Amino acid sequence: MTLYRFLAEGMFLGFIVLIVFGGMLTVWSRLLMHAVLGLAVVFIGVAGLFFHLGSPFMAMMQVLIYVGAVCVMLVFGIMVGHSPTETDQLRWSGNNFLLASGTCIAGFILLSATLIRTHWTAAAERVGDYSMQHLGHAFLHQFVLAFELISVVLLIAILGAIIIARPPQETDPS
Amino acid sequence: MMPSDHLTTYLMIGAFMLFVGLFGMIRHRTLIGMLICVELILAGAGVNFMAFNYFVAPDPAVGQAFTLFILGIAAAEAAIVISLVIAIHRRFHSVDPQAINELRG
């Protein structure tokens, strides 16, 4: 066990703290801007976990797409929709808060108990490695149809977003 | 064995993100706030895929490809939902789901 291993482990715990803190900020903040900030913190923590799971490429994509694109888009949505200082005030009535939090906590405990008791068996033999070369090869051979379809889906989503968000055209009565 | 060597640690982080996102969807009272929590749930799914990919999958490219597809779907979904929110705000002047209860055929 070297010093670097302990450092990596400390950073792993730090990423978990980032995820928990960001998740709480996302849920509990009264301003939507703070919720987006918490979401960005969660995504940075998840990117750190991807580093630990052996894929720096996915970590970079996580930061690039989620933190760089999705969060900025959400901020735009907030600024367009309503005033950024407007509170996302909750109106819990009666026991709704207890019901909601109780359901979520009970679900988390049940799922965690199941996860801890389950024994996962690793695959007998591993093929390939974590290199970009292998991933690119898989994309253009094994997953080529899904890879093309996801680009079509993105294109259609962008076109659909433009059409939906466009102001309604004044139709000419003549 | 350190915590980062166990599959269960990562799966529990994914479960935490799922239930925090679920609670946030109940708690937030605007469409954008609910969208933020959906993104949280999708990121938790990505963590699960990467963890299974690292610990049990035979080919490490499969999980990474799936996580990339989830990233793409999440980006497309966010774009569509935000354009819907803009359209709803233009018509109803509100993004409160309680206020949007009127259909005009």
HADDOCK unambig.tbl for C-alpha pairs under 7 A between the chains (distance, minus, plus):
assign (segid A and resid 9 and name CA) (segid B and resid 4 and name CA) 6.83 0.50 0.50
assign (segid A and resid 12 and name CA) (segid B and resid 4 and name CA) 6.86 0.50 0.50
assign (segid A and resid 23 and name CA) (segid B and resid 20 and name CA) 6.51 0.50 0.50
assign (segid A and resid 27 and name CA) (segid B and resid 24 and name CA) 4.84 0.50 0.50
assign (segid A and resid 32 and name CA) (segid B and resid 33 and name CA) 6.48 0.50 0.50
assign (segid A and resid 36 and name CA) (segid B and resid 36 and name CA) 6.91 0.50 0.50
assign (segid A and resid 53 and name CA) (segid B and resid 50 and name CA) 6.80 0.50 0.50
assign (segid A and resid 53 and name CA) (segid B and resid 51 and name CA) 6.60 0.50 0.50
assign (segid A and resid 53 and name CA) (segid B and resid 54 and name CA) 5.94 0.50 0.50
assign (segid A and resid 58 and name CA) (segid B and resid 64 and name CA) 6.96 0.50 0.50
assign (segid A and resid 70 and name CA) (segid B and resid 75 and name CA) 6.22 0.50 0.50
assign (segid A and resid 70 and name CA) (segid B and resid 78 and name CA) 6.93 0.50 0.50
assign (segid A and resid 77 and name CA) (segid B and resid 82 and name CA) 5.82 0.50 0.50
assign (segid A and resid 78 and name CA) (segid B and resid 32 and name CA) 6.89 0.50 0.50
assign (segid A and resid 81 and name CA) (segid B and resid 86 and name CA) 6.27 0.50 0.50
assign (segid A and resid 81 and name CA) (segid B and resid 89 and name CA) 6.19 0.50 0.50
assign (segid A and resid 81 and name CA) (segid B and resid 95 and name CA) 6.97 0.50 0.50
assign (segid A and resid 88 and name CA) (segid B and resid 28 and name CA) 6.48 0.50 0.50
assign (segid A and resid 88 and name CA) (segid B and resid 29 and name CA) 6.13 0.50 0.50
assign (segid A and resid 88 and name CA) (segid B and resid 30 and name CA) 6.65 0.50 0.50
assign (segid A and resid 89 and name CA) (segid B and resid 29 and name CA) 6.99 0.50 0.50
assign (segid A and resid 90 and name CA) (segid B and resid 27 and name CA) 6.46 0.50 0.50
assign (segid A and resid 90 and name CA) (segid B and resid 28 and name CA) 6.66 0.50 0.50
assign (segid A and resid 90 and name CA) (segid B and resid 29 and name CA) 6.32 0.50 0.50
assign (segid A and resid 100 and name CA) (segid B and resid 23 and name CA) 6.58 0.50 0.50
assign (segid A and resid 101 and name CA) (segid B and resid 23 and name CA) 6.74 0.50 0.50
assign (segid A and resid 104 and name CA) (segid B and resid 19 and name CA) 5.54 0.50 0.50
assign (segid A and resid 104 and name CA) (segid B and resid 23 and name CA) 6.33 0.50 0.50
assign (segid A and resid 108 and name CA) (segid B and resid 15 and name CA) 6.43 0.50 0.50
assign (segid A and resid 108 and name CA) (segid B and resid 16 and name CA) 6.60 0.50 0.50
assign (segid A and resid 108 and name CA) (segid B and resid 19 and name CA) 6.40 0.50 0.50
assign (segid A and resid 112 and name CA) (segid B and resid 12 and name CA) 6.10 0.50 0.50
assign (segid A and resid 115 and name CA) (segid B and resid 8 and name CA) 6.33 0.50 0.50
assign (segid A and resid 116 and name CA) (segid B and resid 8 and name CA) 6.38 0.50 0.50
assign (segid A and resid 121 and name CA) (segid B and resid 56 and name CA) 6.55 0.50 0.50
assign (segid A and resid 122 and name CA) (segid B and resid 55 and name CA) 6.36 0.50 0.50
assign (segid A and resid 122 and name CA) (segid B and resid 56 and name CA) 4.03 0.50 0.50
assign (segid A and resid 122 and name CA) (segid B and resid 57 and name CA) 6.90 0.50 0.50
assign (segid A and resid 123 and name CA) (segid B and resid 56 and name CA) 5.36 0.50 0.50
assign (segid A and resid 123 and name CA) (segid B and resid 57 and name CA) 5.90 0.50 0.50
assign (segid A and resid 123 and name CA) (segid B and resid 58 and name CA) 5.30 0.50 0.50
assign (segid A and resid 125 and name CA) (segid B and resid 58 and name CA) 6.23 0.50 0.50
assign (segid A and resid 126 and name CA) (segid B and resid 58 and name CA) 4.57 0.50 0.50
assign (segid A and resid 126 and name CA) (segid B and resid 59 and name CA) 6.03 0.50 0.50
assign (segid A and resid 127 and name CA) (segid B and resid 58 and name CA) 6.12 0.50 0.50
assign (segid A and resid 127 and name CA) (segid B and resid 59 and name CA) 5.33 0.50 0.50
assign (segid A and resid 128 and name CA) (segid B and resid 59 and name CA) 6.03 0.50 0.50
assign (segid A and resid 128 and name CA) (segid B and resid 60 and name CA) 6.74 0.50 0.50
assign (segid A and resid 129 and name CA) (segid B and resid 60 and name CA) 6.26 0.50 0.50
assign (segid A and resid 130 and name CA) (segid B and resid 60 and name CA) 6.23 0.50 0.50
assign (segid A and resid 134 and name CA) (segid B and resid 61 and name CA) 6.84 0.50 0.50
assign (segid A and resid 135 and name CA) (segid B and resid 61 and name CA) 5.10 0.50 0.50
assign (segid A and resid 138 and name CA) (segid B and resid 61 and name CA) 6.49 0.50 0.50
assign (segid A and resid 150 and name CA) (segid B and resid 69 and name CA) 6.99 0.50 0.50
assign (segid A and resid 150 and name CA) (segid B and resid 72 and name CA) 6.94 0.50 0.50
assign (segid A and resid 154 and name CA) (segid B and resid 76 and name CA) 5.59 0.50 0.50
assign (segid A and resid 157 and name CA) (segid B and resid 76 and name CA) 5.51 0.50 0.50
assign (segid A and resid 157 and name CA) (segid B and resid 80 and name CA) 6.20 0.50 0.50
assign (segid A and resid 158 and name CA) (segid B and resid 79 and name CA) 6.89 0.50 0.50
assign (segid A and resid 160 and name CA) (segid B and resid 80 and name CA) 6.98 0.50 0.50
assign (segid A and resid 161 and name CA) (segid B and resid 79 and name CA) 6.21 0.50 0.50
assign (segid A and resid 161 and name CA) (segid B and resid 80 and name CA) 4.98 0.50 0.50
assign (segid A and resid 161 and name CA) (segid B and resid 83 and name CA) 5.18 0.50 0.50
assign (segid A and resid 164 and name CA) (segid B and resid 83 and name CA) 6.03 0.50 0.50
assign (segid A and resid 164 and name CA) (segid B and resid 84 and name CA) 6.44 0.50 0.50
assign (segid A and resid 164 and name CA) (segid B and resid 87 and name CA) 6.59 0.50 0.50
assign (segid A and resid 165 and name CA) (segid B and resid 83 and name CA) 4.82 0.50 0.50
assign (segid A and resid 165 and name CA) (segid B and resid 84 and name CA) 6.64 0.50 0.50
assign (segid A and resid 165 and name CA) (segid B and resid 86 and name CA) 6.01 0.50 0.50
assign (segid A and resid 165 and name CA) (segid B and resid 87 and name CA) 5.38 0.50 0.50
